[in-house]
Amino acid sequence: MTEPSQTPGRVHGINHIGISVRDLAVSRAFWCDAVGFVEFGEFSWPAGTIPADEALGLNESAAHVSLLRAGNVHLELFEFTAPIGKPQASTSVTDPIGRDRAGIAYIAIDSRDVRATLARFEELNINVVGGSDDGWLWVRDPDGNAVAILSGPTRSGRFVDANPPRDSSSPDPTMPINHDIVGIDHVGIGLLGSAGGVSDGVRRWSSIVGSRSTDEFAHGQPWVVEMSNVDLAFRKTSAKLTDPAARRACDLGYNHVCLDVSGVESLHGYLADEGLAWNHSITESSGGKAAVVYGRTADGVLVELLENRTPDTFMWCGHLSCR
């Protein structure tokens, strides 16, 4: 195992994954009805909202946003009305699923009963585009994003439990709507470059999240950075058409990873030394109850640091203590 660097502040885990979508209603139907997430909030901003533009690296942006939750993980769905996002590059013959895209490539969902999951997908006309003998299913969301369904227990030998209350201040867990769905097990990320360069990238991500990474598995298998609630699985990819450094937050697809943190000011300085280029200075919200900052890693992936200082903030999720 590769031990992490000691960092000031603390990364608790993954708070949410952002997805830029073409149609919020269509995407809600997929993530809520077919998969099982619960919608718990929404907001929007008009063109000319400077903090939003600075955070996301856009000009004159406008969007409607839907917030979803399953267990202790959120999804943040963005429908941009300006700028209009570009579609993803088409999948290839060698990768029809799209799991080897550079940047955020896929989300892996745990299922207690993959047959029930498959039956519901078939009933809802969700096209299953791949699978394997060891119980993986692959589907694509309405915008072509790859989604894996694991027939659990997962790599670590256990199901991911929905968020248990951390203490009396924590909210009750939000269980998925569908009984077979447990939550998100891991997020797949493709890194461009040589094997040595990718290995360096994994070590860099390990330092960013303050966790440790496994040694490389057998050929074709991922490096894994272990976190408290959702692991990160990295693959070497040559999919340059989807170079994340060239993608805008409004372009369709997975658009950012949000890390749930404490000590955001310390992490802001430390992670700049780890190659994170910040888009803006730290912004406080909710009367100082939360603070956020966005930037890009050296690999071009958009990352948000989110510090929820009290349990009554919008995106609080018990400090992600499910493992």
TAZIVEN-V297321 format. One record per pair of residues at least 24 apart in sequence whose C-alpha atoms are under 8 Angstrom apart, sorted by the first residue. I is the first residue (numbers start at 1). J is the second residue. Records with the same first field share a line. If there is no record, write none. Layout:
I->J, J
This chain:
1->212, 213, 214, 215
2->203, 212, 213, 214, 215
3->211, 212, 213
4->203, 206, 207, 210, 211, 212, 213
5->206, 207, 210
6->207, 210
7->207, 210, 267, 270
8->263, 266, 267, 270
9->261, 262, 263, 264, 265, 266, 267
10->210, 261, 262, 263, 267
11->209, 210, 259, 260, 261, 262
12->227, 228, 259, 260, 261, 262, 319, 320
13->209, 227, 228, 229, 230, 259, 260, 261, 319, 320
14->73, 227, 229, 230, 257, 258, 259, 260, 320
15->72, 73, 74, 258, 259, 260, 306, 315, 317, 320
16->73, 74, 75, 76, 257, 258, 259
17->74, 75, 76, 254, 255, 256, 257, 258
18->75, 76, 77, 78, 254, 255, 256, 257, 258
19->75, 76, 77, 78, 252, 253, 254, 255, 256
20->77, 78, 79, 80, 85, 249, 250, 251, 252, 253, 254, 255
21->77, 78, 79, 80, 143, 252, 253
22->79, 80, 143, 252
23->79
24->65, 66, 77, 78, 79
26->142
27->77, 141, 142
30->141, 142
32->68, 177
33->177
34->120, 121, 124, 126
35->117, 178, 181
36->70, 176, 177, 178, 181
37->68, 69, 70, 176, 177
38->68, 69, 70, 174, 176, 177
39->66, 67, 68, 69
40->67, 68, 69
41->66, 67, 68
42->66, 67
47->82
54->279, 280
55->279, 280, 293, 294, 295
56->249, 279, 294
57->248, 249, 279
58->83, 248, 249
59->83
69->174, 176
70->162, 174, 175, 176, 182, 183, 184
71->161, 162, 163, 173, 174, 175, 176, 182, 183
72->162, 163, 173, 174, 183, 229, 317, 318, 320, 322
73->183, 184, 317, 320
74->315
78->250
80->250
83->250
84->250, 251
85->248, 250, 251, 252
86->250, 251, 252
87->251, 252, 253
88->144, 242, 251, 252, 253
89->241, 242
96->129
97->129, 130, 138, 139, 140, 146
98->145, 146
99->146, 188
100->189, 190, 235, 237, 239
101->189, 190, 237, 239, 242
102->189, 190, 191, 192, 237, 238, 239, 240, 242, 243, 244
103->189, 190, 191, 242, 243, 244, 299, 300, 301
104->187, 188, 189, 190, 254, 255, 256, 301
105->145, 146, 187, 188, 189, 190, 254
106->145, 146, 147, 148, 187, 188, 189, 254
107->146, 147, 148, 184, 185, 186, 187, 188
108->147, 148, 149, 150, 184, 185, 186, 187, 188
109->147, 148, 149, 150, 181, 182, 183, 184, 185, 186
110->149, 150, 151, 152, 153, 154, 159, 160, 181, 182, 183, 184, 185
111->149, 150, 151, 152, 180, 181, 182, 183
112->151, 152, 153, 159, 180, 181, 182
113->151, 180, 181
114->149, 150, 151, 180
116->180
117->180, 181
143->252, 253
144->253
145->253, 254
154->185
160->184, 185, 229, 322, 323
161->322, 323
162->322
163->317, 318, 320, 321, 322
164->318, 321, 322
165->318
166->318, 319, 321
169->311
170->311, 317, 318
171->311, 317, 318
184->230
185->229, 230, 231
186->230, 231, 232, 233
187->230, 231, 232, 233
188->232, 233, 234, 235
189->232, 233, 234, 235
190->234, 235, 236, 237
191->234, 235, 236, 237, 299
192->236, 237, 238, 239, 240, 243, 299
193->236, 237, 238
194->236
195->236
198->235, 236
201->299
202->234
204->274
207->274
208->271, 274
209->259
228->320, 321, 322, 323
229->320, 321, 322, 323
243->300
244->299, 300, 301
245->299, 300, 301
246->300
249->302
255->302
256->301, 302, 303, 304
257->302, 303, 304
258->303, 304, 305, 306
259->303, 304, 305, 306
260->305, 306, 307, 308, 319
261->305, 306, 307, 308
262->307, 308, 309
263->307
264->291, 292, 305, 306, 307
286->313
289->313
